[in-house]
Amino acid sequence: QVQLVESGGGLVQPGGSLRLSCAVSGSIFSSNDMYWYRQAPGKERAWVAHITRGGNTIYTDSVKGRFTISRDNAKNMLYLQMKSLKPEDTAVYYCYAEGGWWGQGTQVTVSS
């Protein structure tokens, strides 16, 4: 059974940093591309970042240069390092595994 569990969210001031983690159980991790999505209040869920099984990365324009997606295949862990956070980054952040598996989400709130 595949499970994805996010952690690391919280309240942070503008300009601050957070690192999100996603623990993936099951045998899919090393062979699947992984993604981070986010859903802001009143908006649809939107793609944030993508890392291929080989480690190549792609970002949505609004987070380029501020967010870094990474993975540790030995630990079945996905990460999202977020820096220079802005109020518009406030959202529930979800990890997603290629093939259709979602985590439950972790809240990130950027506010002074």
C-alpha positions, 0 to 999 in steps of 0.5 A: 500500500502506498502512503504519502505523509507531508510534514514541516508546514507552519506559520512563518513571517514574510522573507522566512524559510521552511522545509517541507518533507514527504515520507513515501511508503511502498515500493514506488518512490525510486521509480516514480517522478514526484511533485509538489502542489499547493492549494490556496484558499478559494483557489484550485490546486496548482502545480509547484515543482516536479522532480524526475526519477533521475533528479531533474527539476522543474518549477512554476515561474512564481517560485523559481529561485526561491524553492528547491525540490529534492529527493532522497531515494535511499530514504523514500523522502521528498523535500521542498526547501522554501526561501524568501516566502511571501504571503501569496505562498500561503496554501496547503502543500501536497506531495504527489507521486506519479501514478496517482498518489496524494498526501494529506497536505500540510498548511503553510501560512506566511504572515506577519 
